[in-house]
Amino acid sequence: MRNGKVYAFDEDHAPWTLDPVTLESIATDNIGVSDPELKAHFRMDAQTGERVLFDTLFGPDSPSHSAHIVSADGRTTTRRTIALGADVPLTYIHDFFVTASSVMFHLQPAFPDFAKLSQGVAFARSLDWKSEQGTKLAILSRAGDVDPFIVETDSRWMWHSVNA
């Protein structure tokens, strides 16, 4: 609940506001993010009151992962983006980490198989695990004062994070 509203998130749409008593869907709400295709999880910064949300865009010209930082009053949004490509593969991510200064995406070597998805295979079963490719951690500055950087490590699966 935020500002008297109850929200429901899924994996790639604007969240829905719900009736707080019946939980009936009321309407979508972009919650301060333009063109939101947000993932199911977000973080609240207890120090600043900011909401940190993220998305993955799959467009042919600009596939990317982005963090959206929405001010406590909901009026200002900053976006930090890392383009997908050779250094940052298109992997499935469901959750992320936030610190006072950074947002980190855990890019596990789980690759969506779009051919399987088009045949009606459940999303989780369409993922192709390639452990030999290792996990990459993409770290973005919340302030935008440092270029994003990548740290490579051993392959690890992560569905949910606790926080950083």
C-alpha positions as CSV (number, residue, x, y, z in Angstrom):
1,M,0.0,0.0,0.0
2,R,1.3,3.5,-0.9
3,N,-0.5,6.8,-0.6
4,G,-3.8,4.9,0.3
5,K,-3.6,2.7,-2.8
6,V,-3.0,-1.1,-3.0
7,Y,-1.0,-2.2,-6.0
8,A,-0.6,-5.5,-7.8
9,F,2.4,-6.1,-10.0
10,D,3.1,-8.7,-12.6
11,E,6.0,-9.2,-15.0
12,D,5.6,-6.8,-17.8
13,H,2.8,-4.3,-17.4
14,A,1.9,-1.2,-15.4
15,P,0.7,-2.3,-12.0
16,W,-3.0,-2.4,-11.1
17,T,-4.6,-0.5,-8.3
18,L,-6.9,-2.6,-6.2
19,D,-9.9,-1.9,-4.0
20,P,-8.3,-2.2,-0.5
21,V,-11.4,-4.1,0.9
22,T,-12.5,-6.4,-2.0
23,L,-9.1,-6.5,-3.9
24,E,-11.1,-5.9,-7.1
25,S,-9.0,-4.4,-9.9
26,I,-9.7,-0.7,-10.4
27,A,-7.3,0.5,-13.1
28,T,-3.7,0.4,-14.2
29,D,-1.4,3.1,-12.7
30,N,2.0,4.0,-14.1
31,I,3.1,5.1,-10.6
32,G,5.4,7.8,-12.0
33,V,7.1,5.7,-14.7
34,S,6.4,6.5,-18.3
35,D,5.7,3.5,-20.5
36,P,6.0,1.0,-17.6
37,E,6.6,-2.6,-18.4
38,L,7.6,-3.3,-14.8
39,K,8.7,-6.5,-13.2
40,A,6.8,-7.9,-10.2
41,H,9.2,-6.6,-7.5
42,F,10.2,-3.2,-6.4
43,R,12.0,-1.7,-3.4
44,M,11.2,1.2,-1.0
45,D,14.2,3.2,0.3
46,A,13.4,3.8,3.9
47,Q,15.8,6.7,4.1
48,T,14.5,8.7,1.1
49,G,11.0,7.3,0.6
50,E,11.9,6.6,-3.0
51,R,10.5,3.6,-4.9
52,V,13.0,1.7,-7.0
53,L,11.4,-0.4,-9.8
54,F,12.8,-2.2,-12.8
55,D,11.9,-3.4,-16.3
56,T,13.4,-5.3,-19.2
57,L,12.6,-4.0,-22.7
58,F,12.9,-6.5,-25.5
59,G,12.7,-4.1,-28.5
60,P,15.0,-5.0,-31.5
61,D,16.7,-1.6,-31.4
62,S,17.2,-1.2,-27.7
63,P,16.9,-4.3,-25.5
64,S,17.8,-3.1,-22.0
65,H,17.4,-3.5,-18.3
66,S,16.4,-0.2,-16.5
67,A,16.0,0.9,-12.9
68,H,13.3,3.6,-12.3
69,I,13.8,5.7,-9.2
70,V,10.5,7.5,-8.2
71,S,10.7,10.3,-5.7
72,A,8.8,10.0,-2.4
73,D,6.1,12.4,-3.7
74,G,5.8,10.5,-7.0
75,R,6.6,13.6,-9.1
76,T,10.2,12.9,-10.3
77,T,11.5,9.7,-11.9
78,T,15.1,9.0,-12.8
79,R,15.9,6.1,-15.1
80,R,19.2,4.2,-15.1
81,T,19.6,1.9,-18.1
82,I,22.1,-0.8,-19.2
83,A,21.8,-1.9,-22.8
84,L,21.7,-5.6,-23.5
85,G,24.4,-7.1,-25.9
86,A,27.6,-9.0,-25.7
87,D,28.5,-7.8,-22.2
88,V,25.0,-7.9,-20.8
89,P,23.0,-10.9,-22.3
90,L,19.2,-11.2,-22.5
91,T,18.7,-13.3,-19.4
92,Y,15.6,-13.8,-17.3
93,I,15.6,-11.8,-14.1
94,H,12.7,-11.6,-11.7
95,D,14.1,-9.6,-8.8
96,F,17.0,-7.2,-8.0
97,F,19.1,-5.6,-5.3
98,V,19.2,-2.0,-4.1
99,T,21.8,-0.2,-1.9
100,A,21.9,3.5,-0.9
101,S,24.0,4.2,-4.0
102,S,23.4,1.4,-6.5
103,V,21.0,-1.0,-8.2
104,M,22.3,-4.4,-9.1
105,F,20.8,-6.9,-11.6
106,H,21.7,-10.6,-11.2
107,L,22.1,-11.8,-14.8
108,Q,22.0,-15.5,-14.4
109,P,22.6,-17.7,-17.4
110,A,18.8,-18.6,-17.8
111,F,17.8,-17.7,-21.4
112,P,14.2,-17.5,-22.5
113,D,13.5,-19.7,-25.5
114,F,11.0,-17.8,-27.5
115,A,10.3,-20.7,-29.8
116,K,9.1,-22.8,-26.9
117,L,7.0,-19.9,-25.6
118,S,5.3,-19.6,-29.0
119,Q,4.4,-23.3,-28.7
120,G,2.6,-22.7,-25.4
121,V,5.3,-24.0,-23.1
122,A,5.1,-22.5,-19.6
123,F,7.6,-19.6,-19.1
124,A,9.7,-21.3,-16.4
125,R,10.0,-24.4,-18.5
126,S,11.1,-22.4,-21.5
127,L,14.3,-21.2,-19.8
128,D,17.5,-22.6,-21.1
129,W,20.2,-22.9,-18.4
130,K,23.7,-22.4,-19.7
131,S,25.9,-22.7,-16.6
132,E,29.1,-22.5,-18.6
133,Q,28.3,-18.8,-19.4
134,G,28.5,-17.8,-15.7
135,T,26.5,-15.1,-13.9
136,K,27.0,-11.4,-14.5
137,L,26.2,-8.7,-12.0
138,A,25.2,-5.5,-13.6
139,I,25.7,-2.5,-11.3
140,L,24.1,0.9,-12.0
141,S,24.7,4.0,-10.0
142,R,21.4,5.4,-8.6
143,A,22.8,8.9,-9.0
144,G,24.0,8.3,-12.5
145,D,27.5,9.6,-11.6
146,V,29.3,6.4,-12.7
147,D,28.9,4.3,-15.8
148,P,27.3,0.9,-15.3
149,F,29.8,-1.9,-14.8
150,I,29.7,-5.7,-15.0
151,V,31.2,-8.2,-12.5
152,E,31.5,-11.8,-13.7
153,T,31.1,-14.7,-11.2
154,D,30.2,-18.4,-11.1
155,S,26.7,-19.5,-12.3
156,R,24.0,-19.1,-9.6
157,W,20.3,-19.1,-9.9
158,M,18.3,-16.4,-8.1
159,W,14.6,-16.1,-8.1
160,H,14.1,-13.6,-5.2
161,S,16.6,-11.4,-3.4
162,V,16.6,-10.3,0.2
163,N,18.3,-7.0,-0.5
164,A,21.8,-5.7,-0.6
